[in-house]
Amino acid sequence: MTRGDHDDAHGAAAAHGGHVAGSGHDGHDEHDGHDGHDGHDGHGAGSGWRGAVQATLHCLTGCAIGEVLGMAVGTAAGLNNAATVVLSIVLAFVFGYALTARGVLRAGLPVREALKVALAADTVSIAVMEVVDNTVVVAVPGAMDAGLATVLFWAALAGSLAVAFVVTVPVNRWMIARGLGHAVIHVYH
């Protein structure tokens, strides 16, 4: 990398991370500790494991709200297991998209554009999370029929979300590293 290229790279970094062009670093390994720079693999802020964990936690928040609400409502209403799972999945997508859309609306995007960004950012992550957590909760013997007042119901639900988180982090890392998933919302932060 020539000095001019190096200064250009730092000038670009200054636009999104507060670096000063020509600030005296000769290597990029110093950047790993800066907020918003999990690596310089060409796809900007949050492209490493830390960014993947943050994206997955964001997704998990919306999924957990929808999943818990769906499971609780379905169980309390006496819906069969299939209807309860479908309700949980629908609500997980609704809350997941809503949390992302809310954030990009604050950045000034119109509603239609904010929804497009939310769909691009969260669809795969939420889908993976929902497949995993619903598979786990259904696989735990008696959990779906245990009722809201049992430890089995809540432990299975919490455990299923934890497993979904662990499985979804590498998926989000792979997507973000390629400029997909949560990488599309970094420009709005």
N, C-alpha and C positions, 0 to 999 in steps of 0.2 A: 504494500500500500504506500503510495507516495504521500508526502506531507500535505499536498493539496487535497488528495482523497481523504486523508485522515481529518483535516480541518472540515471538509464537507460533511463527513460522517458525524463529527461532533456538532456541526451546525444543525444537522437534521435531528440529532439527539436533543439539542437545546430546545427544539420546538415542542418536544413532549416530555422532557425529563429534567429540564433546568441546567443541563450541561452548558458550559461556555466553550465556544469553538476555540481550538488551540489552547486548551486549558492545561496542557503539559502532560497528559497521559500519552504513553506510547503504546499501551496494550489495552485490550478490551476486558481483561479479567477483572479489573477494578469495578466494572459496571455491575457485576453479579449481585452486589449488595444493595444497589440503589433500588428504591421503590419503583415498580413498573418496568424493571429491566431484569427479567429472569433469563436472559440469554440474548445473544444477537444472532439468531438464526434466520433473520430476514423477515420476520413477521411481527416485529414490534414488541410492545410491552406484554408481559405476562405469558410468554410462550414456554416457560419451563414448568417444572413440577409445582412450584409455588402458585403460578397462574392457574394451573389445572386444578389444584386444590381449592383455590378461591372460586373458580368457576363452578366446581362441583358443589361447594358449600352453598353458593347462590342458588343453584338448581335444587339442591336438597331442601332448602328452606321452602320454596314453593311446592315441591313434591310432598314434603312432609305435612304441610298444612292441608293440602288436598287429600293426601292419603289418609291421614288421621281423621279428618272430617268425614271422608267417604266411608271409611271402615266403621266409624262410630255411628253415623247416621244409618248406614245399611244394617248394622247389627242391631241397633235400637229399634229400627222399623221392622225388623224381622224379615228383611229381604233374603233371598237365597244367596249362597256364596258367589255365584256367577254375577248376579246383579250388584252385589256389594263391591266386587272387584271392578266391574265396569264403572260404577259410580266413583270409586276411588281414583281410577285412571283419568276419567274425565276431569275431575276436580284438581288432580295434580297438574294436568296440562293447563287448566284455567289459571290456577294460582301461580304456576311457574311463569307462564307468559305474562301475567299481570304484573309480577314483580319486575321483570325485565322492562316491560313497556313503561311502567311508572318511572324507572330510572332514565330512560332515553327521552321520555316526554319532558322531564326536567331540563334536559339539554336543549329543548326547543323544537324537537321534531313534531310534525303534525301527527295526529292519532294514526292515520293510515300507515305512514312511514314507520312509526314506532312499533306497530304490530308486525310489519314486515321484518324489522330488525329482530324483534322478539322471536318470531318464527325461525329465522335463520340462526339465531344464537342458541336457542334452547331445544329445538325439536329432537335432535339425536340424543342429547344428554338426558332429557326427560324420558324419552322412549326406553333407553337402556336402563335407567333407574327404575322405571315402572315394571319392565319385564322381570328384572332381578328381584325387586322387593315383593312383588305380588307372587312370584314363584316361591320365594322363601316362606312367606306368611301362609300360603296355601299348603306348603309341604310340611309345616309343623302340625303334627297330629292334634286335632281338636281345637286349634287356635281360632279358627273362623267361627266355631260354634260355642266358644267358651263364654262369651258375654263380656260386656264392658266392665263389669266389676271384678274381673279375674286378673291375676298376675300373668297367667298364660297368654291371654289376649294381648296385653300391653307389652310384655317381654318379646313376644313373637313379632309384633309390629316394630318395636324399637330395633330388634336384632335384624329384621329385614331391611330397614333403612340403613343400618350400619354396613351390611354386606353390599347393598346397592351403591353406597358411597365408595367403598373400596374398589368395586368393579368399574365404576364410572370415571374415576380419576384418570386412569391411563387412556381411556377413550377421549376424554376432554383434552388431555395433553397432546395426543396424536392430532386431533382436529385443530387445536389452537396453533400448533407448530406449522400447520398447512394453511393458516389464515382463515379457518372455518370456525363454526361454533361461536364461542364467546369472543373470539378474536374480532368479530365484526362490531362489537360494542365498545371496544377500547377507544375509538375515536370520539365517543360521546362522554368520556369521563374527564 
